[in-house]
Amino acid sequence: MVFQDVNNYTSVTSLTIPVVQTAPGADLTVCWGGLQNDLLCHPITAAGGSNSIDNVGFAQIPNIPQSTVAAQLAVGQFDDNLAREYGDYHTDQAAAGVTCAMLSQFKLGGEFIIPGTHYLENQTTTYMLVFSTGTAPTVGTKSMMFLQPTSTSNVTTVNAIDACATNVLSFQATLGQNMPISATDSSKWHVDWSKLTMDSFGNDVLFTKIDKVLIGFYQGKTKADLQTNFKDIEITATTLYEVPVAPGARDVKLTDAKVRGGTTPFPGFSGQTDGVWAIAVTCSKCQVPAPVLMTIFDPQ
């Protein structure tokens, strides 16, 4: 089965990133302990968990306004190289139970952020904090905020803002044409996405970054249900199977899939018919966690 663009979903997305004004040049106290939910409104887990805050990044981005940064991040098109300075703090450096760090503790290459040098009032520079799972810049983002140093502020403590409570992310998906598939003939369960020309945002497909395929069954659900609750497709599946994608590969066999977190092989489509089957081709290292491809299977 070869997926075409017509099978893929399209999406409309935007980020409304909150702005916090602070004292310029201050050695800010940055805290993340109050985060309850991430951009997808999924609960933040405790340190070391699958959805925990592992890293806090500080970026100084010259000559790009906040609105442009937000628009590029929303569709996964922000160029990390545009940040003149990027420092981060790995939260496992903190003592047990500590959920704050000073800006001067953020590592900048082999040195540290110097607030009096790297955080000054400047109308043409955008500053931001990114709270993420994992330590790769702009990957695994759970919440974010813009910082605005201004002489009219005496704020020196910054608390991470809950991305769900403030509706930072707006995302709406429209699913494409269903993909017919044999319900019983496993020799025909070979899926190929090499003919895709764009992702849901209209960007070129980064084939080399694709690393997993998910197959989910959603009991009692319809295509319309999945479209409405698209941000929850991984956590609402009745059963979810996954198969890793070799670097650069553009196809997999569904017979290689195993139930998530276990060894039970993918059983096929004929045993569960009171719901919908869906497939997602994903990229865990991309800026945006949305699948590169998602479509509904139509077992026949």
C-alpha positions in Angstrom: 0.0 0.0 0.0 1.4 3.3 -1.1 0.1 6.4 0.7 -0.5 9.5 -1.3 -1.0 13.1 -0.1 -4.8 12.6 -0.5 -4.6 10.0 2.3 -2.9 12.3 4.8 -4.5 14.8 7.1 -4.2 18.5 7.0 -3.9 20.8 10.0 -4.3 24.4 11.0 -2.2 25.3 14.0 -1.0 28.4 15.9 0.9 29.2 19.1 -0.1 32.0 21.5 3.0 32.2 23.6 2.6 34.2 26.9 5.0 37.1 27.5 6.4 37.8 30.9 8.2 41.2 31.6 11.1 41.1 33.9 14.0 43.3 35.1 16.7 43.5 32.5 20.1 42.1 33.3 18.7 40.3 36.4 19.8 36.8 37.4 16.3 35.4 37.1 15.0 32.6 39.3 13.3 30.3 36.8 10.8 27.7 38.2 9.0 24.9 36.6 7.4 23.1 39.5 3.9 24.5 38.9 3.5 23.0 35.5 0.5 20.6 35.5 -0.1 19.9 31.8 1.7 20.2 28.5 0.8 21.8 25.2 -1.5 18.9 24.4 -3.2 19.2 27.8 -1.6 15.9 28.9 -0.4 15.7 32.5 3.2 16.5 33.3 4.8 13.5 35.0 7.3 13.5 37.9 11.0 13.8 37.3 12.3 11.1 35.1 8.9 10.2 33.7 7.9 9.9 30.1 6.4 13.4 30.1 8.6 15.1 32.7 10.4 18.4 32.5 14.0 17.4 31.9 15.4 20.6 30.5 14.8 24.3 30.6 16.3 26.2 27.6 17.0 30.0 27.3 17.3 31.5 23.8 18.3 34.9 22.7 17.0 35.4 19.1 18.1 38.7 17.4 16.1 40.5 14.7 13.1 38.1 14.7 9.9 39.3 16.3 8.0 37.1 18.8 5.1 36.6 16.3 7.4 35.2 13.7 9.1 32.9 16.1 5.7 31.6 17.3 4.5 31.1 13.8 7.6 29.1 12.8 7.6 26.9 15.9 3.9 26.1 15.4 4.6 24.4 12.1 8.1 23.0 12.9 10.0 25.5 10.8 12.1 27.4 13.3 15.8 27.3 12.5 17.7 26.6 15.7 20.7 28.4 14.2 18.8 31.7 14.4 19.4 31.8 18.2 22.5 33.8 18.8 22.8 32.4 22.3 21.2 29.2 23.7 21.8 28.0 27.2 20.1 25.3 29.1 19.7 23.7 32.5 19.2 20.0 32.9 16.7 19.6 35.8 18.5 16.5 37.1 21.3 18.8 38.3 18.9 20.2 41.0 18.8 18.7 44.4 15.8 16.4 45.1 12.6 18.3 45.2 14.1 21.5 43.9 12.3 22.9 40.9 14.0 26.3 40.4 17.3 27.4 38.9 19.1 30.7 38.5 19.6 32.0 35.0 23.4 32.1 35.7 23.3 28.3 36.2 22.2 27.8 32.5 25.1 26.2 30.6 26.1 28.1 27.4 28.5 25.9 25.6 31.4 25.4 28.1 30.5 28.4 30.1 27.3 29.9 31.7 24.7 32.5 30.9 25.8 36.0 32.1 22.6 37.9 32.7 24.2 41.3 32.5 25.5 40.4 29.1 23.0 38.0 27.6 19.8 39.4 28.9 19.5 43.1 28.2 16.6 45.3 27.2 16.6 45.3 23.4 13.6 46.0 21.1 14.9 43.9 18.3 15.8 40.8 20.3 13.4 38.0 21.3 14.1 36.1 24.5 12.3 32.9 25.4 12.2 30.0 27.8 11.4 26.4 26.7 10.5 23.6 29.1 10.9 20.2 27.6 11.2 16.4 27.9 14.6 15.4 26.7 17.5 17.9 26.2 17.5 18.5 22.4 16.7 22.2 21.6 13.0 22.8 20.4 12.3 19.0 20.6 9.9 17.6 23.2 8.6 21.0 24.2 5.9 21.0 27.0 5.6 24.7 27.6 7.2 27.9 26.6 7.2 31.7 27.2 8.7 34.8 25.9 10.7 37.0 28.3 10.7 40.7 27.8 13.4 42.6 29.9 12.2 46.1 30.5 13.3 48.9 32.8 9.7 49.3 34.0 9.7 45.9 35.7 11.3 44.7 38.9 10.3 41.0 38.5 13.2 38.6 39.0 11.3 35.3 39.5 9.7 33.6 36.5 7.3 30.7 36.9 6.6 28.4 34.0 3.1 29.0 32.7 0.8 26.0 32.2 0.5 25.6 28.5 -3.0 23.9 28.7 -4.5 26.4 31.2 -3.5 29.3 29.0 -4.4 27.6 25.6 -1.0 28.2 24.2 -1.6 25.7 21.3 -4.5 25.8 18.9 -4.6 22.7 16.6 -7.3 21.5 14.3 -6.9 18.4 12.0 -8.9 17.3 9.0 -8.4 13.7 8.1 -7.9 12.7 4.4 -9.2 9.7 2.4 -9.2 6.3 4.1 -6.7 3.7 3.0 -8.2 0.3 2.0 -6.3 -2.7 3.4 -6.8 -6.4 3.4 -8.5 -7.5 6.6 -6.9 -11.0 6.5 -4.1 -11.2 3.9 -0.9 -10.3 5.9 1.2 -10.4 2.7 -0.5 -7.1 1.8 0.3 -5.4 5.0 3.3 -3.6 3.6 2.9 0.2 3.9 4.9 2.7 1.9 4.9 6.5 2.4 7.6 7.3 -0.2 5.1 9.2 -2.4 4.2 11.7 0.2 5.3 15.2 -0.9 4.3 17.2 2.2 3.3 16.9 5.9 0.1 18.2 7.4 1.5 21.7 7.5 2.5 21.7 3.9 6.2 21.3 4.7 8.5 19.0 2.8 8.6 15.5 4.4 11.8 14.9 6.3 12.1 11.2 5.6 15.4 10.8 7.4 13.8 11.8 10.7 10.8 9.4 10.6 11.4 6.8 13.3 8.2 4.9 14.1 4.9 3.7 12.8 1.9 3.3 15.1 -1.2 1.3 14.4 -4.1 1.9 16.8 -7.6 0.5 17.3 -10.2 2.8 18.8 -13.2 0.8 20.1 -16.5 2.4 19.7 -15.0 5.4 18.0 -15.5 6.9 14.5 -13.3 8.8 12.1 -15.0 12.0 13.3 -14.2 11.2 16.9 -10.5 10.9 16.1 -10.5 14.1 14.1 -12.1 16.0 16.9 -9.7 14.6 19.6 -6.7 14.4 17.4 -4.3 15.6 20.1 -5.1 12.5 22.1 -4.7 9.8 19.5 -1.9 8.0 21.3 -3.5 8.0 24.8 -7.1 7.1 23.7 -6.3 4.0 21.6 -7.9 0.9 22.9 -4.8 -1.0 21.7 -1.7 0.5 20.2 1.0 -1.3 18.2 4.3 0.1 17.0 7.1 -0.8 14.6 10.4 1.1 14.5 11.5 2.6 11.2 15.1 2.1 10.1 17.0 5.4 9.4 16.0 6.7 6.0 13.5 3.9 5.4 10.2 4.8 3.7 8.2 1.6 4.3 7.5 -1.0 7.0 5.7 -4.3 7.3 2.9 -4.2 9.8 3.6 -7.9 10.6 6.7 -6.5 12.4 4.6 -4.4 14.8 4.3 -5.3 18.5 1.9 -4.0 21.1 3.4 -0.8 22.8 5.5 -1.8 25.8 5.2 -5.5 25.1 6.0 -8.4 22.8 2.5 -9.3 21.5 2.6 -9.2 17.7 0.1 -7.2 15.7 -2.9 -9.6 15.2 -4.5 -8.1 12.1 -7.8 -6.4 11.6 -10.4 -9.1 11.5 -10.7 -9.6 15.3 -11.8 -6.1 16.1 -14.5 -4.5 14.0 -16.5 -2.4 16.5 -14.5 0.8 16.0 -11.8 2.3 13.7 -8.2 1.4 12.8 -5.7 4.2 12.2 -2.0 4.4 11.2 0.4 7.2 12.1 3.9 7.7 10.8 5.8 9.7 13.4 9.0 11.6 14.1 10.1 11.8 17.7 12.9 14.3 17.0 10.9 16.8 15.1 10.0 20.2 16.6 6.3 19.4 16.3 5.0 16.1 17.8 2.2 15.8 15.3 2.4 12.7 13.0 4.0 13.2 9.6 1.2 11.0 8.3 -2.1 9.8 9.8 -5.0 8.1 8.1 -7.8 5.7 8.8 -7.6 2.1 7.6 -10.6 0.6 5.8 -10.1 -3.2 6.3 -11.8 -5.2 3.4 
